[in-house]
């Protein structure tokens, strides 16, 4: 059996000496012989198929630990198929994420070409955690009338013993209609409250203290400026949803990060969130 020094074997296998030493340390590809006096590693050509299989698995994205399982553990065909299917699903998710990034880059390039400036609004995908809120939901005359619902909530909370608004007391409006309405809007106003706050032994038919469900995948955009110009942010986010192949799958939210009662205050900061999922092909 002809043996090759590590440098020669690295040329045969088209892999670096550093990588061969690492594979030896991890037990993935041990040398055919190690000289007891010099500690030189020697490999045989019969080891090239094993090296190629190792490199093939590595090119699929398997970790060295997973490669060790696939190479040396007595896995059944079913177990090997399961590992490959998991890797297939992982790569598919990475492909989807890459396509989303490509679409974002394409959109920015298009905007730069047409407008000669970066977009005013940047839309991102994010998950939204559940939050503990007090809520009131009603049909209101128009979107701008949601302030009445917040007025009711604040009046109710002001009577709660020990409750005091904090910096974490964010508020949000949730719009339950499937499309824009000129009147008779199905609106819900919520304010974040401590989890210890409850409504026991009180007449709260009008109000509900609950855990507001999170959103697994939300398209979100930040609007800086008065509420009266929110339509600009809505136009940007709905266009993004369409351009990137998503569909809206639930009520959208307006989270008031910095705001108040004035409709035309230029210092306000609002986040618009739409729950989305990939549209069917």
DRENMIMAR-335948 format. One record per residue (C-alpha): residue number from 1; residue in three letters; chain; x, y, z. Coordinates in steps of 0.001 Angstrom, whole numbers. Layout:
// residues N
- bami	zavo	mipa	X	Y	Z
- NUM	ALA	A	X	Y	Z
...
This chain:
// residues 281
- bami	zavo	mipa	X	Y	Z
- 1	UNK	A	0	0	0
- 2	UNK	A	1494	3299	-1103
- 3	UNK	A	1441	5968	1595
- 4	UNK	A	1561	9709	1042
- 5	UNK	A	2729	12438	3352
- 6	UNK	A	36	14866	4395
- 7	UNK	A	1264	17488	1920
- 8	UNK	A	1011	15080	-1013
- 9	UNK	A	-2369	13757	103
- 10	UNK	A	-3705	17300	411
- 11	UNK	A	-2827	17836	-3246
- 12	UNK	A	-4497	14576	-4239
- 13	UNK	A	-7643	15374	-2333
- 14	UNK	A	-7662	19119	-3122
- 15	UNK	A	-7987	19973	562
- 16	UNK	A	-5725	22006	2817
- 17	UNK	A	-3264	20473	5274
- 18	UNK	A	-4983	22457	8037
- 19	UNK	A	-8310	20827	7164
- 20	UNK	A	-6774	17319	7165
- 21	UNK	A	-5322	17944	10617
- 22	UNK	A	-8730	19144	11829
- 23	UNK	A	-10457	16057	10404
- 24	UNK	A	-7883	13916	12201
- 25	UNK	A	-8499	15705	15512
- 26	UNK	A	-12258	15282	15124
- 27	UNK	A	-11897	11594	14252
- 28	UNK	A	-13421	12070	10820
- 29	UNK	A	-10407	10968	8753
- 30	UNK	A	-7549	9400	10673
- 31	UNK	A	-4204	8924	8895
- 32	UNK	A	-3434	5417	7686
- 33	UNK	A	-195	5658	9663
- 34	UNK	A	1497	8062	12058
- 35	UNK	A	5284	7802	12370
- 36	UNK	A	6108	7100	16006
- 37	UNK	A	9385	9054	15861
- 38	UNK	A	8454	12085	13760
- 39	UNK	A	4624	12177	14258
- 40	UNK	A	4311	12625	10500
- 41	UNK	A	887	11691	9152
- 42	UNK	A	633	9337	6178
- 43	UNK	A	-2464	8670	4068
- 44	UNK	A	-3357	6116	1392
- 45	UNK	A	-5265	6531	-1857
- 46	UNK	A	-7862	4123	-451
- 47	UNK	A	-8878	6949	1901
- 48	UNK	A	-9849	9297	-935
- 49	UNK	A	-13449	7988	-1217
- 50	UNK	A	-13961	8651	2498
- 51	UNK	A	-12476	12128	2091
- 52	UNK	A	-14766	12816	-870
- 53	UNK	A	-17821	11714	1094
- 54	UNK	A	-16762	13963	3968
- 55	UNK	A	-16337	16905	1599
- 56	UNK	A	-19662	16161	-119
- 57	UNK	A	-21498	16217	3216
- 58	UNK	A	-19664	19391	4190
- 59	UNK	A	-20731	21032	915
- 60	UNK	A	-24365	20231	1826
- 61	UNK	A	-23943	22292	4984
- 62	UNK	A	-23624	19513	7565
- 63	UNK	A	-21562	20346	10641
- 64	UNK	A	-18460	18300	11443
- 65	UNK	A	-20350	16709	14329
- 66	UNK	A	-23165	15654	12005
- 67	UNK	A	-20653	14399	9449
- 68	UNK	A	-19084	12255	12171
- 69	UNK	A	-22490	10676	12835
- 70	UNK	A	-23089	10008	9156
- 71	UNK	A	-19622	8548	8594
- 72	UNK	A	-18989	6464	11683
- 73	UNK	A	-22205	5705	13525
- 74	UNK	A	-24179	2675	12443
- 75	UNK	A	-27186	4662	11333
- 76	UNK	A	-30083	2988	9604
- 77	UNK	A	-31185	4138	6169
- 78	UNK	A	-34229	5717	7817
- 79	UNK	A	-32010	7724	10201
- 80	UNK	A	-29815	8899	7335
- 81	UNK	A	-32901	9889	5337
- 82	UNK	A	-34221	11842	8326
- 83	UNK	A	-30956	13793	8666
- 84	UNK	A	-30974	14557	4946
- 85	UNK	A	-34613	15697	5063
- 86	UNK	A	-33875	17994	7998
- 87	UNK	A	-30968	19485	6053
- 88	UNK	A	-33204	19838	2989
- 89	UNK	A	-35780	21773	5020
- 90	UNK	A	-33066	23949	6544
- 91	UNK	A	-31633	24784	3118
- 92	UNK	A	-35116	25523	1796
- 93	UNK	A	-35643	28029	4613
- 94	UNK	A	-32279	29616	3877
- 95	UNK	A	-33291	29861	214
- 96	UNK	A	-36522	31641	1166
- 97	UNK	A	-34593	34058	3389
- 98	UNK	A	-32095	34712	590
- 99	UNK	A	-34939	35411	-1833
- 100	UNK	A	-36381	37921	631
- 101	UNK	A	-33008	39658	876
- 102	UNK	A	-32662	39664	-2916
- 103	UNK	A	-36105	41218	-3270
- 104	UNK	A	-35136	43922	-759
- 105	UNK	A	-31927	44682	-2659
- 106	UNK	A	-33832	44787	-5974
- 107	UNK	A	-36425	47143	-4486
- 108	UNK	A	-33739	49491	-3189
- 109	UNK	A	-31949	49489	-6535
- 110	UNK	A	-35218	50254	-8312
- 111	UNK	A	-36005	53073	-5876
- 112	UNK	A	-32519	54560	-6224
- 113	UNK	A	-32823	54480	-9999
- 114	UNK	A	-36253	56142	-10011
- 115	UNK	A	-35981	58535	-7059
- 116	UNK	A	-32216	59088	-6804
- 117	UNK	A	-32460	58620	-3025
- 118	UNK	A	-32867	55899	-422
- 119	UNK	A	-36482	54941	477
- 120	UNK	A	-38173	56994	3165
- 121	UNK	A	-39631	53830	4705
- 122	UNK	A	-37767	50599	5413
- 123	UNK	A	-39992	47545	5845
- 124	UNK	A	-38699	44556	7806
- 125	UNK	A	-40038	41144	8832
- 126	UNK	A	-40101	40515	12573
- 127	UNK	A	-41809	38387	15195
- 128	UNK	A	-43964	40140	17797
- 129	UNK	A	-44073	38723	21317
- 130	UNK	A	-47357	38403	23242
- 131	UNK	A	-48034	41324	25605
- 132	UNK	A	-50348	41808	28592
- 133	UNK	A	-52875	44531	27847
- 134	UNK	A	-56158	46088	28787
- 135	UNK	A	-58440	46309	25781
- 136	UNK	A	-61652	47877	24585
- 137	UNK	A	-63161	47063	21189
- 138	UNK	A	-66017	48850	19471
- 139	UNK	A	-67318	50126	16160
- 140	UNK	A	-66263	53750	15789
- 141	UNK	A	-67261	56447	13325
- 142	UNK	A	-63822	56770	11711
- 143	UNK	A	-60184	55847	12304
- 144	UNK	A	-59442	59167	13952
- 145	UNK	A	-62098	58429	16597
- 146	UNK	A	-59932	55712	18190
- 147	UNK	A	-58782	58377	20654
- 148	UNK	A	-62168	58034	22337
- 149	UNK	A	-61420	54408	23150
- 150	UNK	A	-58047	55318	24611
- 151	UNK	A	-59785	57990	26681
- 152	UNK	A	-62048	55317	28152
- 153	UNK	A	-59092	53048	28919
- 154	UNK	A	-57104	55798	30612
- 155	UNK	A	-60129	56846	32672
- 156	UNK	A	-60646	53256	33805
- 157	UNK	A	-56961	52738	34632
- 158	UNK	A	-56815	55963	36623
- 159	UNK	A	-59228	54352	39089
- 160	UNK	A	-57148	51190	39534
- 161	UNK	A	-55403	51261	42946
- 162	UNK	A	-51651	51320	42613
- 163	UNK	A	-51602	51620	38843
- 164	UNK	A	-49378	54292	37339
- 165	UNK	A	-48346	54653	33687
- 166	UNK	A	-44681	53909	32973
- 167	UNK	A	-42352	54189	30013
- 168	UNK	A	-43337	50605	29167
- 169	UNK	A	-47034	51499	28989
- 170	UNK	A	-47215	51384	25221
- 171	UNK	A	-50531	51708	23470
- 172	UNK	A	-51716	50322	20160
- 173	UNK	A	-54728	50367	17881
- 174	UNK	A	-55809	47139	16192
- 175	UNK	A	-57897	47421	13038
- 176	UNK	A	-60088	44337	12569
- 177	UNK	A	-61721	45155	9233
- 178	UNK	A	-60305	43243	6270
- 179	UNK	A	-60179	46432	4172
- 180	UNK	A	-60246	50204	4518
- 181	UNK	A	-63599	51645	5594
- 182	UNK	A	-64890	55191	5321
- 183	UNK	A	-67040	54730	8446
- 184	UNK	A	-68166	52143	11027
- 185	UNK	A	-64625	50967	11726
- 186	UNK	A	-64070	47837	13846
- 187	UNK	A	-61386	49130	16183
- 188	UNK	A	-59644	47881	19304
- 189	UNK	A	-57532	50043	21601
- 190	UNK	A	-55006	48386	23929
- 191	UNK	A	-52609	49627	26577
- 192	UNK	A	-49805	47482	28002
- 193	UNK	A	-50345	46841	31724
- 194	UNK	A	-48508	44817	34394
- 195	UNK	A	-49416	41131	34472
- 196	UNK	A	-50485	41486	38095
- 197	UNK	A	-53272	43824	37093
- 198	UNK	A	-56581	41988	36902
- 199	UNK	A	-60276	42683	36711
- 200	UNK	A	-61563	40410	39476
- 201	UNK	A	-64757	41435	41257
- 202	UNK	A	-65257	44409	38967
- 203	UNK	A	-67772	45249	36283
- 204	UNK	A	-65510	45055	33234
- 205	UNK	A	-67940	44026	30510
- 206	UNK	A	-66639	46991	28539
- 207	UNK	A	-62966	46231	29125
- 208	UNK	A	-60844	43092	28912
- 209	UNK	A	-57470	42397	30510
- 210	UNK	A	-55734	39712	28471
- 211	UNK	A	-52590	38448	26824
- 212	UNK	A	-52541	39895	23329
- 213	UNK	A	-51463	37160	20936
- 214	UNK	A	-48044	37570	19340
- 215	UNK	A	-47386	37606	15602
- 216	UNK	A	-45094	34956	14150
- 217	UNK	A	-44232	36973	11049
- 218	UNK	A	-45078	40670	10827
- 219	UNK	A	-44161	43175	8136
- 220	UNK	A	-43304	46299	10095
- 221	UNK	A	-42468	49892	9238
- 222	UNK	A	-41673	52949	11358
- 223	UNK	A	-43447	56246	10681
- 224	UNK	A	-41935	59408	12108
- 225	UNK	A	-44358	62276	11985
- 226	UNK	A	-48008	63181	12559
- 227	UNK	A	-50842	60693	12454
- 228	UNK	A	-52312	62663	9545
- 229	UNK	A	-49494	61412	7304
- 230	UNK	A	-49689	57725	8319
- 231	UNK	A	-51175	56998	4900
- 232	UNK	A	-47676	57392	3416
- 233	UNK	A	-46331	54599	5626
- 234	UNK	A	-49368	52439	4826
- 235	UNK	A	-48769	52896	1104
- 236	UNK	A	-45120	51857	1520
- 237	UNK	A	-45803	48745	3609
- 238	UNK	A	-48710	47458	1523
- 239	UNK	A	-46640	47918	-1645
- 240	UNK	A	-43777	46000	2
- 241	UNK	A	-46122	43159	949
- 242	UNK	A	-47336	42873	-2641
- 243	UNK	A	-43887	43224	-4230
- 244	UNK	A	-42366	40542	-1996
- 245	UNK	A	-45046	37920	-2531
- 246	UNK	A	-46764	38073	867
- 247	UNK	A	-50392	38278	1867
- 248	UNK	A	-52006	39823	4934
- 249	UNK	A	-53334	37152	7318
- 250	UNK	A	-54804	39139	10210
- 251	UNK	A	-55667	42533	11691
- 252	UNK	A	-52948	45160	11449
- 253	UNK	A	-51710	47145	14407
- 254	UNK	A	-50511	50682	14980
- 255	UNK	A	-48117	50738	17918
- 256	UNK	A	-47676	54231	19323
- 257	UNK	A	-44036	54315	20418
- 258	UNK	A	-44157	58054	21008
- 259	UNK	A	-47432	59861	20618
- 260	UNK	A	-50347	61658	22150
- 261	UNK	A	-53659	63312	21368
- 262	UNK	A	-52425	65772	18727
- 263	UNK	A	-53087	64520	15204
- 264	UNK	A	-50507	66773	13577
- 265	UNK	A	-47523	66476	15947
- 266	UNK	A	-44354	65980	13823
- 267	UNK	A	-42403	64315	16673
- 268	UNK	A	-44602	61225	16982
- 269	UNK	A	-43213	57735	16232
- 270	UNK	A	-45594	54958	15158
- 271	UNK	A	-44884	51377	14113
- 272	UNK	A	-47320	49767	11688
- 273	UNK	A	-47458	45956	11819
- 274	UNK	A	-49192	43598	9388
- 275	UNK	A	-49247	39836	10073
- 276	UNK	A	-48171	38207	6798
- 277	UNK	A	-47505	34845	5199
- 278	UNK	A	-46085	33889	1830
- 279	UNK	A	-48817	34065	-780
- 280	UNK	A	-49755	30885	-2595
- 281	UNK	A	-48023	30532	-5933
